Amino acid sequence: MTNFSKELASHETAIDGLLIVDFPVHGDNRGWFKENWQRTKMTAMGLPDFGPVQNNMSFNATAGTTRGLHAEPWDKFVSVGTGRVFGAWCDLREGSPTYGAVVTQEITPDVGVYVPRGVANGFQALENNTLYTYLVNDHWSPT
């Protein structure tokens, strides 16, 4: 049985607007459950009401799989469905008070990260069969 005991909370980081989120995860002998995004609760604790329009998932079969730093023109909220990742972020927003700052964080099912647009995001799977998931507030386009 998984036993997570965190309360829902957000924490500021060394990058302006990048927030670490602790999730309460409820487990029993069948597995576990969490609210991965709950608008009312999360905006009340300080996360932006960023209006997600798409949910993406990246399945990583092998530990060590790395998805390099990339910065898209949208905000995202990242978390893990299974497994765990080492996440890294770098503020690429010119004029930001934290321009060039770097933050790292291990993400497990009870941790998520809000990433504002212009902050580069990358991760490495630390376990086999890791499912990385993220909400974004704009649709992907090849252009």
Helices and strands as residue ranges (DSSP letters): E 9-12, E 19-22, E 26-28, E 31-33, H 39-44, E 54-60, E 66-70, E 76-82, E 85-91, E 102-107, E 111-115, E 119-125, E 130-136
